[in-house]
């Protein structure tokens, strides 16, 4: 029963990753159809991320009203319906409006499932959960790219939507599994039966925890957004080769999380986080140095591998650091910080990169990783008496 429930949760995280890269891949075709400027995609992105942040912040209140199983079903149904409607969207304005339920559904299922795994399962499941998100994020562009070659972007959105809606049906008929699993957990152990502390926002280390998520996701997304530009403009690589190196970086994160799941049998969350950030720091230092191309490629892979256990480890440590009764609310804040970091800091670097040149990318990446290390260690110091 537990194994089957985990499989369903893993599938839900694949579905969470599937739509994440659709807009970027399909936007050239969409803007061509509707005669839109290049930067109009930013409006859709801002609306989607804005409502994702809002639903993440509301996660604690939502999960106190309905179970995680029902929340996951409703969220998946919402995102699938939004994607299907987008595939029939007659105009840009309608697509922007449909980004509201798309973002709200994504934030709810992300925060809800992260809290559920952190509260009920071991660290290796958290690492594997996030590796399945990577599978979804990789498959999304592949599916859309295939349809762009032979038909239209609308067919790509429809296919992803159908997958989401099928999963929503699976989640609906699996609700008894969630109830059975909940029945095997005592009321005192089940976070869904616990009320968050009234002063949850005053918890020691919470501000540093939120900062850790903000800087970490900003660093991870910055490599994906600007790494290829740095390799082309500064390292003089061909565009296709630079893209392959960045694909290896993302592959390092996905494969690294699978590997981290096994390593977590020997190391605890804090040790995994420190090990991962150390590897990423070494990779960033290598990128900064004037080394041959082969070493730089290895450095990007090292950064990805090092990043792999950080986010899952920080999420899984949340109930330990701040209490199981507060984890739903706090993980919602952490997710909101993550989305905010990805929405604000990488684009802001683009302004500086345009002004001062892409040569500032290596010191910027190094500085971001150091900021993550400092914030992460401050969380450990502030919450040490609680563990």
C-alpha positions in Angstrom: 0.0 0.0 0.0 2.8 2.5 1.0 4.8 1.5 -2.1 1.8 2.1 -4.4 1.1 5.5 -2.7 4.8 6.5 -3.2 4.6 5.6 -6.9 1.5 7.8 -7.3 3.3 10.7 -5.5 6.4 10.2 -7.7 4.1 10.4 -10.8 2.6 13.6 -9.4 6.0 15.2 -9.2 6.7 14.2 -12.8 3.5 16.0 -13.8 4.6 19.0 -11.7 7.8 19.2 -13.8 6.2 18.7 -17.2 4.7 22.2 -17.7 7.7 24.1 -16.2 9.6 24.5 -19.4 6.7 24.6 -21.9 6.3 28.4 -22.2 10.0 28.9 -23.0 10.1 26.2 -25.6 6.8 27.1 -27.3 7.0 30.9 -27.0 8.6 31.5 -30.4 5.7 29.7 -32.1 3.1 31.3 -29.9 4.3 34.9 -30.4 4.5 34.2 -34.2 0.9 33.1 -34.2 -0.4 36.1 -32.3 2.2 38.7 -33.5 3.5 39.4 -30.0 6.8 41.0 -28.9 9.5 38.8 -27.4 9.1 40.2 -23.8 5.3 39.5 -23.7 6.2 36.0 -22.3 7.3 37.8 -19.1 3.7 38.8 -18.4 2.6 35.2 -18.5 5.6 34.1 -16.4 5.0 36.8 -13.7 1.3 35.9 -13.4 2.0 32.2 -13.2 4.8 32.6 -10.6 2.8 35.2 -8.7 -0.2 32.8 -8.1 2.2 30.0 -7.4 3.8 32.0 -4.6 0.3 32.9 -3.3 -0.9 29.3 -3.1 2.4 28.3 -1.5 1.9 30.9 1.2 -1.6 29.6 1.8 -0.5 26.0 2.0 -0.7 25.8 5.8 -4.3 27.0 5.9 -5.4 24.9 2.9 -3.9 21.6 4.3 -5.6 22.3 7.7 -9.0 22.3 5.8 -8.5 19.4 3.4 -6.2 16.4 3.2 -3.0 16.3 1.1 -4.5 13.6 -1.1 -7.5 15.7 -2.0 -5.3 18.8 -2.4 -3.1 16.9 -4.8 -6.1 15.7 -6.8 -7.7 19.2 -7.0 -4.4 20.8 -7.9 -3.6 18.3 -10.7 -7.1 18.7 -12.0 -6.7 22.5 -12.0 -3.4 22.5 -13.8 -4.5 19.9 -16.3 -7.7 21.9 -17.1 -5.7 25.1 -17.4 -3.3 23.5 -19.8 -6.1 22.1 -21.9 -7.8 25.4 -22.0 -4.6 27.2 -23.0 -4.3 24.8 -26.0 -7.6 26.3 -27.2 -6.8 29.8 -26.1 -8.0 32.3 -28.8 -5.8 35.2 -27.6 -2.9 36.3 -25.5 -5.2 37.9 -22.8 -7.0 34.6 -22.4 -3.7 32.8 -22.0 -2.6 35.2 -19.3 -5.9 34.7 -17.4 -5.5 30.9 -17.6 -2.1 31.2 -16.1 -3.8 32.0 -12.8 -5.2 28.5 -12.2 -2.1 27.0 -13.7 0.2 28.8 -11.1 -2.2 28.3 -8.2 -2.5 24.6 -8.8 1.3 24.1 -9.2 2.1 25.9 -6.0 -0.5 23.9 -4.0 0.7 20.5 -5.1 4.4 21.4 -4.8 4.2 22.7 -1.2 1.6 20.0 -0.1 3.6 17.0 -1.4 6.9 18.3 -0.1 5.4 18.6 3.3 3.8 15.2 3.1 7.0 13.5 2.2 9.0 15.5 4.7 6.6 14.5 7.5 5.9 10.8 6.7 8.9 9.4 4.8 12.7 9.1 5.0 15.3 11.4 3.4 16.0 9.1 0.4 12.4 9.4 -0.7 12.6 13.2 -0.7 15.7 13.0 -2.9 14.1 10.6 -5.3 10.9 12.7 -5.3 12.8 15.7 -6.7 14.7 13.6 -9.2 11.3 12.7 -10.7 10.5 16.4 -11.0 13.7 16.6 -13.1 12.4 13.8 -15.3 9.2 15.8 -15.9 11.1 19.0 -16.5 13.2 17.1 -19.1 10.3 15.4 -20.8 8.2 18.6 -21.2 10.5 20.3 -23.7 11.0 17.0 -25.6 7.3 16.5 -26.0 6.7 20.1 -27.0 9.7 20.1 -29.4 8.3 16.9 -31.1 5.0 18.6 -31.7 6.5 21.8 -33.0 8.4 19.8 -35.6 5.2 18.1 -37.0 2.2 20.2 -35.9 1.6 23.1 -33.5 2.3 24.2 -30.0 -1.4 23.7 -29.2 -1.0 19.9 -29.7 1.9 19.9 -27.3 -0.1 21.7 -24.6 -3.0 19.2 -25.2 -0.7 16.2 -24.7 0.7 17.5 -21.4 -2.9 18.4 -20.3 -4.2 14.9 -21.1 -1.3 13.4 -19.0 -2.2 15.7 -16.1 -5.9 14.9 -16.3 -5.3 11.1 -16.5 -3.1 11.5 -13.4 -5.9 13.5 -11.7 -8.2 10.6 -12.3 -5.6 8.2 -10.8 -5.3 10.5 -7.8 -9.1 10.5 -7.4 -9.4 6.7 -7.3 -6.3 6.5 -5.0 -7.8 8.7 -2.2 -8.5 5.5 -0.2 -4.8 4.8 -0.2 -4.1 8.2 1.4 -6.7 7.5 4.0 -5.3 4.1 4.8 -1.8 5.6 5.1 -3.2 8.3 7.4 -4.9 5.5 9.4 -1.5 3.9 10.0 -0.2 7.1 11.6 -1.4 8.1 15.0 -3.3 11.3 15.4 -0.4 12.7 17.5 2.0 12.0 14.6 -0.1 13.3 11.7 0.8 16.9 10.8 -2.7 17.3 9.2 -4.2 17.0 12.7 -1.8 19.5 14.2 -2.2 23.3 14.5 0.7 25.5 13.8 2.1 27.6 16.6 0.6 31.1 16.8 4.1 32.6 16.7 5.3 30.4 13.9 6.9 33.4 12.1 9.0 34.1 15.1 10.7 30.7 15.1 14.5 30.9 15.5 16.3 30.4 12.2 13.2 30.8 10.0 14.4 34.0 8.3 17.7 32.3 7.4 15.9 29.2 6.2 13.8 31.3 3.8 16.9 33.1 2.7 18.6 29.8 2.0 15.8 28.7 -0.3 15.7 32.1 -2.1 19.5 32.1 -2.8 19.7 28.4 -3.6 16.9 28.4 -6.2 18.2 31.7 -7.7 21.7 30.1 -8.1 20.3 26.9 -9.6 18.1 28.8 -12.1 20.8 31.3 -12.9 23.1 28.5 -14.3 20.2 27.2 -16.4 19.3 30.7 -17.7 22.7 32.3 -18.2 25.2 29.4 -18.3 25.0 28.9 -22.0 25.3 32.7 -22.7 28.5 32.7 -20.6 29.9 29.7 -22.5 29.2 31.3 -25.9 30.2 34.9 -25.2 33.2 34.4 -22.9 34.4 30.8 -23.6 33.6 31.0 -27.3 31.8 27.7 -27.5 29.3 26.9 -30.3 25.7 27.4 -29.3 24.8 23.7 -29.7 27.8 22.7 -27.6 27.0 25.2 -24.9 23.4 23.9 -24.8 24.7 20.4 -24.4 26.9 21.4 -21.4 23.9 23.0 -19.7 21.9 19.8 -20.4 24.7 17.9 -18.6 24.3 20.4 -15.7 20.6 19.6 -15.3 21.4 15.9 -15.8 23.8 16.2 -12.9 21.0 17.5 -10.7 18.6 14.8 -11.7 21.0 11.9 -11.5 22.6 13.4 -8.4 19.3 13.2 -6.6 18.9 9.6 -7.5 22.4 8.9 -6.1 21.8 11.2 -3.1 18.8 9.0 -2.1 21.2 6.1 -1.6 23.9 8.2 0.1 21.3 9.4 2.6 21.2 5.9 4.1 24.6 6.8 5.5 24.5 10.6 6.0 21.9 12.8 7.6 20.3 15.8 5.9 22.7 18.4 7.3 25.7 16.3 6.2 24.2 15.9 2.7 23.6 19.6 2.4 27.1 20.5 3.4 28.7 17.9 1.1 26.6 19.1 -1.8 27.3 22.8 -1.3 31.1 22.0 -0.9 31.1 20.2 -4.3 29.1 23.1 -5.9 31.6 25.6 -4.4 34.5 23.7 -5.9 32.8 23.6 -9.2 32.1 27.4 -9.1 35.7 28.1 -8.3 36.8 26.0 -11.3 34.5 28.0 -13.6 36.1 31.2 -12.2 39.6 30.0 -13.1 41.1 30.2 -16.6 41.1 26.4 -17.1 40.8 24.4 -20.4 37.3 23.7 -21.7 37.2 20.1 -20.5 37.7 21.2 -16.9 34.9 23.9 -17.3 32.5 21.2 -18.6 33.4 19.1 -15.6 32.9 22.1 -13.3 29.3 22.7 -14.6 28.6 19.0 -13.9 30.1 19.3 -10.4 27.8 22.3 -9.7 24.8 20.3 -10.8 25.8 17.2 -8.8 26.5 19.4 -5.7 23.1 21.1 -6.0 21.3 17.8 -6.1 20.8 17.0 -2.4 20.5 20.6 -1.2 16.8 21.4 -1.9 15.4 18.0 -0.9 17.6 18.0 2.2 16.5 21.4 3.4 12.8 20.5 2.8 13.2 17.2 4.7 14.9 18.9 7.6 12.1 21.4 8.1 9.8 19.3 10.4 12.9 18.4 12.4 14.1 22.0 12.8 10.7 23.8 13.3 8.3 21.0 14.4 5.9 18.8 12.5 3.0 21.0 13.4 4.6 24.0 11.7 6.0 22.2 8.7 3.0 22.8 6.4 3.1 26.5 7.0 6.8 26.9 6.9 7.3 24.7 3.8 4.7 27.0 2.1 6.9 30.0 2.9 10.0 28.2 1.7 8.3 27.3 -1.6 7.2 30.9 -2.0 10.8 32.1 -1.3 12.0 29.6 -3.9 9.7 30.8 -6.6 10.4 34.5 -5.7 14.1 33.8 -6.0 13.8 32.2 -9.4 11.5 35.0 -10.6 13.6 38.0 -9.5 17.3 37.3 -9.1 18.2 35.5 -12.4 16.5 38.2 -14.5 18.1 40.9 -12.4 21.5 39.4 -13.2 20.6 39.7 -16.8 20.5 43.5 -16.4 24.0 43.5 -14.9 25.3 41.0 -17.4 24.1 43.2 -20.3 25.8 46.3 -18.6 29.1 44.8 -17.4 29.4 41.7 -19.7 28.9 38.0 -19.1 32.4 37.8 -17.6 30.8 38.6 -14.2 28.8 35.3 -14.3 31.5 33.2 -12.5 32.0 35.5 -9.6 28.2 36.0 -9.4 27.7 32.3 -9.2 30.4 31.9 -6.6 28.9 34.6 -4.5 25.4 33.1 -4.7 26.7 29.7 -3.5 28.6 31.3 -0.7 25.4 33.1 0.3 23.6 29.8 0.4 26.3 28.2 2.5 26.3 31.1 5.0 22.4 31.2 5.3 22.3 27.4 5.6 24.9 27.3 8.4 23.1 30.0 10.3 19.9 28.0 10.2 21.8 25.0 11.6 23.2 27.2 14.4 19.9 28.8 15.3 18.0 25.5 15.3 20.7 23.3 16.9 19.0 23.3 20.3 15.8 21.9 18.7 17.4 18.8 17.3 
